[in-house]
Amino acid sequence: MRVLFCTWPAAAHLYPSVPMAQALHDAGHEVRVISHPSLLDTINATGLTGVSLGDEQTLPQPLGAGRPLSPDTYADLVRITKSLELDGYERYVWTYYRDYMLPAVRDFQPEGAPAGESQHALDALVGFCRSWRPDLVLWDPTMPAAGVAARVSGAAHARILWGPDLFGWAHEQYTRCRKLSGDALLPEEPMTSSVRPMAERYGLPMTDELLFGQWTVNPVLERMRLPTVKRTVSMRWQAYAGPAVLPDWLKEPPARPRVAITLGSSIRAWGRDSALLVNRVLEMVDGLDVEAVATLDASQLAVADRIPDNVRTIDYVPLTELLPTCSAVIHHGGHGSFGAALVNRIPQFVVMDPGYPMEAPITGRFLSESGVGTGVRVDRHTGAELRAGLSRLLTAPSFRDAAAELYTDLLTAPEPSEIIPVLERLTRHHQSRD
């Protein structure tokens, strides 16, 4: 088969799909990865072949999750939020979808784009699919244009997730609410309104398939998933962190318990103010009998009040290399960091930035419920309180036992190579070309 992966331009979106792409390549299939040109070097560094969506002067620039939507669109979304009968946690999940995921979708599908006007990312995807003729398109849930391009070219297509299915869950919540309320004046479901102009441009009927694929490849733990009825092919999460040179100090076992500190790539990439978060995590380890390794870049170190004596700072080291040497990890709640820690069976402490929480409340809640760790808002606790929580995480055996149990759950899902026959069968069934 020819298989095209389409990803939003961030390593956090690309890396979860790399094990599947590599497995397909190793099985003899042709694989390409298409994205914004800003991601091409990262794609090529994985050993995969990258394809550019076009030139940076023509394409919309990715502004990142959390960017503001237009006032009219945001007003509609606030109205939708008020109409949903959701509890506190579910309301946060919806708000996260609304404020972070939808803006990422609309980076490449500008709001209100008329069907007759050029839509550069979509048109580039359609053009490449028509010329290369993939059999299967696997697309990031924030890149539904790839599903449209697949349908236009006759390819089968499916989403490949990098975290819980916010999109499927949110769509079902809103559809249920609208049906129960009978309010025909409620705005159209936001993903539908994003994809409709793309479908109309190429004369396709607007269906749920364009929103969620013909099926979904889901690497999220069964018990961590948001409830949806979307057709799913489960896949085991495999941690991938990109190439790097192993530092000398990492070749030797640590003399004291080692704690990793990682705040993810999104805060760096989008220039978020991380002073509170940086200083709280450094205060957490200050004075403990541990060796902390903090992956902080120059901008993050610049806002640190002080670096404790037991903290080693480094701009980057792959979590796949660091975490096997660690007794615990402090992180921002990203699913990539969660998955890397899960694979290594270590307790996790999620620190939530109140100004940029992203998925931290979702991950933190799951860790608390499963007994693998905890999640806290750093603005509600002193450094001493956080330090006490970390000390308990390191010394209470229940956290490590729960992490080992969760790892056993992980092993029940098939590896990427094991689902290839399923993908081949579904592709044959769903292809529509002659």
ROLUMBA-334953 format. One line per field, with one value per residue (C-alpha): residue number from 1; z, y, x. Coordinates in nm, 2 decimals, padded with zeros to 4 digits. Each point is the difference from the previous one (the first is absolute). Layout:
num (NUM | ...)
up (Z | ...)
north (Y | ...)
east (X | ...)
REM end
This chain:
num (1 | 2 | 3 | 4 | 5 | 6 | 7 | 8 | 9 | 10 | 11 | 12 | 13 | 14 | 15 | 16 | 17 | 18 | 19 | 20 | 21 | 22 | 23 | 24 | 25 | 26 | 27 | 28 | 29 | 30 | 31 | 32 | 33 | 34 | 35 | 36 | 37 | 38 | 39 | 40 | 41 | 42 | 43 | 44 | 45 | 46 | 47 | 48 | 49 | 50 | 51 | 52 | 53 | 54 | 55 | 56 | 57 | 58 | 59 | 60 | 61 | 62 | 63 | 64 | 65 | 66 | 67 | 68 | 69 | 70 | 71 | 72 | 73 | 74 | 75 | 76 | 77 | 78 | 79 | 80 | 81 | 82 | 83 | 84 | 85 | 86 | 87 | 88 | 89 | 90 | 91 | 92 | 93 | 94 | 95 | 96 | 97 | 98 | 99 | 100 | 101 | 102 | 103 | 104 | 105 | 106 | 107 | 108 | 109 | 110 | 111 | 112 | 113 | 114 | 115 | 116 | 117 | 118 | 119 | 120 | 121 | 122 | 123 | 124 | 125 | 126 | 127 | 128 | 129 | 130 | 131 | 132 | 133 | 134 | 135 | 136 | 137 | 138 | 139 | 140 | 141 | 142 | 143 | 144 | 145 | 146 | 147 | 148 | 149 | 150 | 151 | 152 | 153 | 154 | 155 | 156 | 157 | 158 | 159 | 160 | 161 | 162 | 163 | 164 | 165 | 166 | 167 | 168 | 169 | 170 | 171 | 172 | 173 | 174 | 175 | 176 | 177 | 178 | 179 | 180 | 181 | 182 | 183 | 184 | 185 | 186 | 187 | 188 | 189 | 190 | 191 | 192 | 193 | 194 | 195 | 196 | 197 | 198 | 199 | 200 | 201 | 202 | 203 | 204 | 205 | 206 | 207 | 208 | 209 | 210 | 211 | 212 | 213 | 214 | 215 | 216 | 217 | 218 | 219 | 220 | 221 | 222 | 223 | 224 | 225 | 226 | 227 | 228 | 229 | 230 | 231 | 232 | 233 | 234 | 235 | 236 | 237 | 238 | 239 | 240 | 241 | 242 | 243 | 244 | 245 | 246 | 247 | 248 | 249 | 250 | 251 | 252 | 253 | 254 | 255 | 256 | 257 | 258 | 259 | 260 | 261 | 262 | 263 | 264 | 265 | 266 | 267 | 268 | 269 | 270 | 271 | 272 | 273 | 274 | 275 | 276 | 277 | 278 | 279 | 280 | 281 | 282 | 283 | 284 | 285 | 286 | 287 | 288 | 289 | 290 | 291 | 292 | 293 | 294 | 295 | 296 | 297 | 298 | 299 | 300 | 301 | 302 | 303 | 304 | 305 | 306 | 307 | 308 | 309 | 310 | 311 | 312 | 313 | 314 | 315 | 316 | 317 | 318 | 319 | 320 | 321 | 322 | 323 | 324 | 325 | 326 | 327 | 328 | 329 | 330 | 331 | 332 | 333 | 334 | 335 | 336 | 337 | 338 | 339 | 340 | 341 | 342 | 343 | 344 | 345 | 346 | 347 | 348 | 349 | 350 | 351 | 352 | 353 | 354 | 355 | 356 | 357 | 358 | 359 | 360 | 361 | 362 | 363 | 364 | 365 | 366 | 367 | 368 | 369 | 370 | 371 | 372 | 373 | 374 | 375 | 376 | 377 | 378 | 379 | 380 | 381 | 382 | 383 | 384 | 385 | 386 | 387 | 388 | 389 | 390 | 391 | 392 | 393 | 394 | 395 | 396 | 397 | 398 | 399 | 400 | 401 | 402 | 403 | 404 | 405 | 406 | 407 | 408 | 409 | 410 | 411 | 412 | 413 | 414 | 415 | 416 | 417 | 418 | 419 | 420 | 421 | 422 | 423 | 424 | 425 | 426 | 427 | 428 | 429 | 430 | 431 | 432 | 433 | 434)
up (00.00 | -00.03 | 00.34 | 00.06 | 00.35 | 00.04 | 00.33 | 00.15 | 00.01 | 00.35 | 00.12 | 00.27 | -00.28 | -00.23 | 00.25 | 00.12 | -00.37 | -00.07 | 00.13 | -00.22 | -00.30 | 00.06 | 00.04 | -00.34 | -00.16 | 00.15 | -00.13 | -00.36 | -00.04 | -00.15 | 00.26 | -00.02 | 00.26 | -00.11 | 00.21 | 00.01 | -00.12 | 00.35 | 00.10 | -00.28 | 00.17 | 00.30 | -00.23 | -00.19 | 00.33 | 00.08 | -00.32 | -00.17 | -00.33 | 00.05 | -00.25 | 00.03 | -00.02 | -00.19 | 00.07 | 00.32 | -00.18 | -00.14 | 00.28 | 00.31 | 00.29 | 00.29 | 00.30 | 00.25 | 00.25 | 00.21 | -00.26 | 00.00 | -00.24 | -00.16 | 00.24 | -00.18 | 00.00 | 00.36 | 00.10 | -00.18 | 00.18 | 00.34 | -00.08 | -00.08 | 00.32 | 00.21 | -00.17 | 00.09 | 00.32 | 00.11 | 00.34 | 00.11 | -00.14 | -00.33 | -00.03 | 00.02 | -00.27 | -00.23 | 00.08 | -00.08 | -00.34 | -00.06 | 00.09 | -00.11 | -00.26 | -00.22 | -00.05 | -00.11 | -00.26 | -00.12 | -00.05 | -00.34 | -00.06 | 00.05 | 00.15 | -00.26 | -00.30 | -00.31 | -00.19 | -00.32 | 00.13 | 00.01 | 00.32 | -00.02 | 00.25 | -00.12 | -00.37 | 00.06 | 00.17 | -00.28 | -00.26 | 00.16 | 00.06 | -00.37 | -00.12 | 00.25 | 00.03 | 00.36 | 00.09 | 00.36 | 00.16 | 00.38 | 00.13 | 00.32 | 00.15 | -00.04 | -00.38 | -00.14 | -00.33 | -00.05 | 00.02 | -00.27 | -00.22 | 00.05 | -00.11 | -00.30 | -00.11 | 00.09 | 00.28 | 00.33 | 00.30 | 00.37 | 00.29 | 00.21 | 00.35 | 00.22 | 00.31 | 00.12 | -00.27 | 00.09 | -00.35 | 00.00 | 00.36 | -00.05 | -00.32 | 00.18 | 00.30 | -00.21 | -00.23 | 00.31 | 00.15 | -00.32 | -00.04 | 00.36 | 00.00 | -00.34 | -00.05 | -00.37 | 00.05 | 00.16 | -00.22 | -00.21 | 00.18 | -00.03 | -00.17 | -00.26 | -00.07 | -00.05 | -00.24 | -00.20 | -00.22 | -00.09 | -00.10 | -00.20 | -00.19 | -00.14 | -00.03 | 00.28 | 00.23 | 00.36 | 00.20 | 00.34 | -00.20 | -00.10 | 00.37 | 00.15 | -00.28 | -00.11 | 00.32 | 00.27 | 00.11 | 00.37 | 00.21 | 00.32 | 00.29 | 00.00 | 00.35 | -00.08 | -00.31 | -00.02 | -00.07 | -00.37 | -00.25 | -00.27 | -00.17 | 00.15 | -00.07 | 00.32 | -00.02 | 00.27 | 00.09 | -00.08 | 00.13 | -00.27 | 00.07 | -00.30 | -00.06 | 00.24 | 00.13 | 00.34 | 00.25 | 00.20 | 00.33 | -00.11 | -00.08 | 00.38 | 00.26 | 00.23 | 00.35 | 00.14 | -00.11 | -00.33 | -00.07 | -00.35 | -00.06 | -00.33 | -00.09 | -00.36 | -00.33 | -00.04 | 00.27 | -00.17 | -00.35 | 00.06 | 00.24 | 00.30 | 00.33 | 00.20 | 00.30 | 00.26 | -00.13 | -00.03 | 00.35 | 00.16 | -00.15 | 00.11 | 00.35 | 00.01 | -00.02 | 00.19 | 00.31 | -00.08 | -00.01 | -00.38 | -00.32 | -00.21 | -00.38 | -00.13 | -00.38 | -00.01 | -00.28 | 00.02 | 00.02 | 00.29 | 00.19 | -00.04 | 00.21 | 00.28 | 00.33 | 00.08 | -00.11 | 00.30 | 00.05 | -00.06 | -00.35 | -00.32 | -00.29 | -00.36 | -00.30 | -00.14 | 00.07 | -00.14 | 00.27 | -00.15 | 00.12 | 00.32 | 00.16 | 00.03 | 00.25 | 00.20 | 00.31 | -00.09 | -00.25 | 00.05 | -00.32 | -00.15 | -00.07 | -00.37 | -00.13 | -00.15 | 00.34 | 00.17 | -00.26 | 00.04 | 00.38 | -00.04 | -00.22 | 00.28 | 00.28 | 00.22 | 00.21 | -00.14 | 00.14 | -00.23 | 00.06 | -00.14 | -00.12 | 00.06 | -00.30 | -00.24 | 00.14 | -00.33 | 00.08 | 00.35 | 00.18 | -00.21 | 00.06 | 00.37 | 00.07 | -00.16 | 00.19 | 00.33 | -00.08 | -00.11 | 00.29 | -00.22 | 00.10 | 00.06 | -00.16 | 00.16 | -00.10 | 00.09 | 00.09 | 00.28 | 00.18 | 00.15 | -00.11 | 00.34 | -00.05 | -00.35 | 00.14 | 00.26 | -00.27 | -00.21 | 00.30 | 00.06 | -00.37 | 00.03 | 00.32 | 00.00 | -00.18 | -00.11 | -00.28 | -00.16 | 00.04 | -00.17 | -00.28 | -00.06 | -00.01 | -00.25 | -00.22 | 00.00 | -00.14 | -00.27 | -00.11 | -00.08 | -00.31 | -00.32 | -00.12 | -00.31 | -00.21 | 00.12 | -00.13 | -00.35 | -00.13 | 00.14 | -00.17 | -00.33 | 00.02 | 00.09 | -00.28 | -00.26 | 00.14 | 00.00 | -00.31 | -00.27 | -00.30 | -00.30)
north (00.00 | 00.37 | 00.16 | 00.38 | 00.14 | 00.36 | 00.18 | 00.34 | 00.17 | -00.09 | -00.28 | -00.08 | -00.08 | -00.18 | -00.23 | -00.21 | -00.12 | -00.07 | -00.36 | -00.08 | 00.16 | -00.18 | -00.34 | 00.06 | 00.08 | -00.30 | -00.22 | 00.11 | 00.28 | 00.34 | 00.28 | 00.38 | 00.26 | 00.33 | 00.32 | 00.37 | 00.06 | 00.11 | -00.37 | -00.16 | -00.02 | -00.17 | -00.24 | -00.09 | -00.04 | -00.30 | -00.18 | 00.06 | 00.18 | 00.35 | 00.18 | 00.37 | 00.15 | 00.29 | 00.31 | 00.19 | 00.32 | -00.15 | -00.22 | 00.12 | 00.02 | -00.24 | 00.22 | -00.28 | -00.12 | 00.27 | 00.28 | 00.21 | -00.07 | 00.28 | 00.17 | -00.13 | -00.36 | 00.02 | 00.14 | -00.30 | -00.24 | 00.16 | -00.04 | -00.36 | -00.06 | 00.15 | -00.23 | -00.32 | -00.18 | -00.09 | -00.04 | 00.18 | -00.24 | -00.05 | 00.37 | 00.04 | -00.27 | 00.19 | 00.33 | -00.15 | -00.13 | 00.34 | 00.22 | -00.21 | -00.26 | 00.20 | 00.28 | -00.25 | -00.14 | 00.35 | 00.08 | -00.17 | 00.05 | 00.37 | 00.08 | 00.08 | -00.09 | 00.00 | -00.33 | 00.18 | 00.16 | -00.17 | -00.19 | -00.06 | -00.28 | -00.19 | 00.05 | -00.12 | -00.31 | -00.08 | 00.07 | -00.24 | -00.27 | 00.02 | -00.03 | -00.25 | -00.20 | -00.14 | -00.30 | 00.12 | 00.34 | 00.01 | 00.35 | 00.20 | 00.09 | 00.37 | -00.05 | -00.11 | 00.15 | -00.32 | -00.20 | 00.22 | -00.05 | -00.38 | -00.01 | 00.22 | -00.24 | -00.32 | -00.10 | -00.16 | 00.22 | -00.01 | 00.22 | -00.09 | 00.15 | 00.14 | 00.02 | -00.04 | 00.05 | 00.35 | 00.05 | -00.31 | 00.06 | 00.37 | -00.07 | -00.26 | 00.22 | 00.28 | -00.22 | -00.15 | 00.34 | 00.15 | -00.30 | 00.02 | 00.37 | 00.02 | 00.34 | 00.03 | 00.35 | -00.14 | 00.05 | -00.28 | -00.24 | 00.17 | -00.28 | -00.03 | 00.37 | -00.02 | -00.29 | 00.09 | 00.26 | -00.25 | -00.27 | 00.26 | 00.11 | -00.35 | -00.09 | -00.25 | -00.06 | 00.10 | -00.32 | -00.11 | -00.20 | 00.33 | 00.10 | -00.32 | -00.22 | -00.34 | -00.14 | 00.13 | -00.15 | 00.06 | -00.05 | 00.13 | -00.24 | -00.15 | 00.13 | 00.35 | 00.06 | 00.24 | -00.18 | 00.00 | -00.23 | 00.06 | -00.32 | -00.06 | -00.22 | -00.01 | 00.02 | -00.02 | 00.33 | -00.01 | 00.29 | 00.18 | 00.32 | 00.06 | -00.03 | 00.13 | -00.06 | -00.17 | 00.22 | -00.16 | 00.05 | -00.21 | -00.30 | -00.07 | -00.08 | 00.29 | 00.01 | 00.12 | -00.04 | 00.19 | 00.22 | 00.13 | 00.34 | 00.07 | 00.28 | -00.11 | 00.17 | 00.20 | 00.26 | 00.05 | 00.01 | 00.25 | 00.23 | -00.05 | 00.17 | -00.29 | 00.18 | -00.13 | -00.36 | 00.00 | 00.14 | -00.23 | -00.32 | 00.11 | 00.07 | -00.35 | -00.17 | 00.25 | -00.17 | -00.35 | -00.28 | -00.04 | 00.08 | 00.20 | 00.04 | 00.30 | 00.03 | 00.38 | 00.22 | 00.34 | 00.19 | -00.21 | 00.02 | 00.38 | 00.02 | -00.24 | 00.18 | -00.25 | -00.35 | -00.23 | -00.19 | -00.34 | 00.10 | -00.07 | 00.21 | -00.10 | 00.14 | -00.33 | -00.37 | -00.26 | -00.13 | -00.35 | 00.02 | 00.20 | -00.17 | -00.35 | 00.14 | 00.19 | -00.07 | 00.25 | 00.27 | 00.35 | 00.12 | 00.23 | -00.27 | -00.04 | -00.35 | -00.05 | 00.05 | -00.22 | -00.27 | 00.00 | -00.03 | -00.27 | -00.21 | 00.03 | -00.08 | 00.30 | 00.22 | 00.34 | 00.34 | 00.24 | 00.37 | 00.22 | 00.35 | 00.19 | 00.23 | -00.29 | -00.32 | -00.19 | -00.37 | 00.01 | -00.02 | -00.31 | -00.17 | 00.10 | -00.13 | -00.33 | -00.04 | 00.07 | -00.25 | -00.27 | 00.05 | 00.06 | 00.36 | 00.33 | 00.33 | 00.35 | 00.36 | 00.16 | 00.34 | -00.17 | -00.16 | 00.12 | -00.15 | -00.17 | -00.16 | -00.12 | -00.14 | -00.20 | -00.15 | -00.09 | -00.16 | -00.22 | -00.09 | -00.12 | -00.19 | -00.16 | -00.33 | 00.01 | 00.25 | -00.22 | -00.31 | 00.19 | 00.11 | -00.37 | -00.10 | 00.27 | -00.12 | -00.34 | 00.16 | 00.16 | -00.34 | -00.12 | 00.22 | -00.12 | 00.15 | 00.22 | -00.29 | -00.23 | 00.23 | 00.03 | -00.29 | 00.18 | 00.32 | -00.19 | -00.16 | 00.32 | 00.19 | -00.25 | 00.03 | 00.38 | 00.10 | 00.15 | 00.03 | -00.22)
east (00.00 | 00.08 | -00.07 | 00.00 | 00.01 | -00.11 | 00.09 | -00.04 | 00.35 | 00.13 | 00.22 | -00.26 | -00.25 | 00.25 | 00.19 | -00.30 | -00.06 | 00.37 | -00.01 | -00.30 | 00.17 | 00.32 | -00.18 | -00.18 | 00.33 | 00.17 | -00.28 | 00.07 | -00.26 | 00.09 | -00.04 | 00.00 | -00.07 | -00.15 | -00.01 | 00.08 | 00.36 | 00.11 | -00.02 | 00.19 | 00.34 | -00.17 | -00.17 | 00.32 | 00.19 | -00.23 | 00.11 | -00.33 | -00.05 | -00.16 | -00.22 | -00.07 | -00.35 | 00.15 | 00.21 | -00.02 | -00.09 | -00.32 | -00.12 | -00.17 | 00.25 | -00.07 | -00.07 | -00.04 | -00.26 | -00.16 | 00.01 | -00.32 | -00.28 | -00.21 | -00.24 | -00.31 | 00.14 | 00.10 | -00.35 | -00.16 | 00.23 | -00.08 | -00.37 | 00.06 | 00.19 | -00.28 | -00.25 | 00.19 | -00.10 | 00.35 | 00.15 | 00.31 | 00.25 | -00.20 | -00.03 | 00.37 | 00.05 | -00.24 | 00.17 | 00.34 | -00.14 | -00.15 | 00.29 | 00.30 | -00.10 | -00.24 | 00.25 | 00.25 | -00.24 | -00.08 | 00.37 | -00.03 | -00.37 | -00.07 | -00.33 | -00.27 | 00.22 | -00.23 | 00.00 | 00.09 | 00.32 | 00.33 | 00.06 | 00.38 | 00.05 | -00.30 | 00.08 | 00.36 | -00.13 | -00.24 | 00.27 | 00.24 | -00.26 | -00.10 | 00.36 | 00.15 | -00.33 | 00.03 | -00.21 | -00.04 | 00.02 | 00.06 | -00.07 | 00.05 | -00.34 | 00.08 | 00.06 | -00.35 | 00.10 | 00.19 | -00.32 | -00.15 | 00.30 | -00.02 | -00.36 | 00.07 | 00.28 | -00.19 | 00.23 | -00.11 | 00.06 | 00.01 | 00.11 | 00.30 | -00.02 | 00.27 | -00.22 | -00.36 | -00.26 | -00.11 | -00.15 | -00.23 | -00.10 | -00.08 | -00.20 | -00.21 | -00.06 | -00.13 | -00.21 | -00.17 | -00.06 | -00.14 | -00.24 | -00.12 | -00.05 | -00.17 | 00.16 | 00.04 | 00.15 | 00.32 | 00.30 | 00.13 | 00.24 | 00.34 | 00.20 | -00.28 | 00.01 | 00.38 | -00.01 | -00.32 | 00.17 | 00.28 | -00.26 | -00.20 | 00.31 | 00.04 | -00.37 | -00.01 | -00.30 | 00.06 | 00.02 | 00.14 | 00.26 | 00.17 | 00.01 | 00.13 | 00.13 | -00.13 | 00.15 | 00.24 | 00.34 | 00.01 | 00.31 | -00.15 | -00.05 | -00.35 | -00.08 | 00.13 | -00.21 | -00.29 | -00.32 | -00.10 | -00.17 | 00.26 | 00.13 | 00.35 | 00.30 | 00.20 | 00.38 | 00.26 | 00.17 | 00.37 | 00.21 | 00.20 | 00.20 | 00.22 | 00.38 | 00.26 | 00.35 | 00.01 | 00.18 | 00.29 | -00.17 | -00.30 | 00.22 | 00.05 | -00.26 | -00.09 | 00.15 | -00.34 | -00.36 | -00.04 | -00.30 | -00.07 | -00.16 | -00.15 | -00.25 | -00.06 | 00.07 | -00.32 | 00.08 | 00.34 | -00.14 | -00.28 | 00.19 | -00.22 | 00.09 | 00.13 | 00.17 | -00.25 | 00.02 | 00.38 | 00.06 | -00.25 | 00.15 | 00.35 | -00.13 | -00.15 | 00.34 | 00.20 | 00.15 | -00.12 | 00.25 | -00.04 | 00.17 | -00.24 | 00.05 | -00.20 | -00.04 | -00.03 | 00.11 | 00.17 | -00.33 | -00.13 | 00.33 | -00.01 | -00.31 | 00.13 | 00.06 | 00.28 | 00.11 | 00.03 | 00.33 | -00.16 | -00.14 | 00.18 | -00.14 | 00.01 | -00.18 | -00.11 | 00.05 | -00.25 | -00.23 | 00.04 | 00.36 | -00.04 | -00.31 | 00.14 | 00.25 | -00.26 | -00.20 | -00.27 | -00.09 | -00.14 | -00.18 | -00.26 | -00.26 | 00.07 | -00.10 | 00.35 | 00.16 | -00.27 | 00.05 | 00.38 | -00.03 | -00.26 | 00.23 | 00.27 | -00.24 | 00.09 | -00.22 | -00.11 | -00.06 | -00.19 | 00.04 | -00.28 | 00.06 | -00.32 | 00.07 | 00.06 | -00.14 | -00.05 | -00.06 | 00.15 | -00.33 | -00.09 | 00.33 | 00.02 | -00.35 | 00.08 | 00.33 | -00.18 | -00.28 | 00.24 | 00.24 | 00.30 | 00.05 | -00.16 | -00.08 | -00.01 | -00.04 | 00.33 | -00.16 | -00.20 | 00.30 | 00.33 | 00.33 | 00.02 | -00.35 | 00.10 | 00.33 | -00.19 | -00.22 | 00.30 | 00.17 | -00.30 | -00.01 | 00.36 | -00.03 | -00.35 | 00.02 | -00.37 | 00.08 | 00.26 | -00.22 | -00.29 | 00.24 | 00.10 | -00.37 | -00.08 | 00.29 | -00.15 | -00.32 | 00.21 | 00.13 | -00.35 | -00.02 | 00.17 | 00.33 | -00.01 | 00.14 | -00.28 | -00.28 | 00.14 | -00.22 | -00.30 | 00.09 | 00.06 | -00.35 | -00.18 | 00.18 | -00.12 | -00.35 | -00.01 | 00.19 | -00.23 | 00.23 | -00.03)
REM end
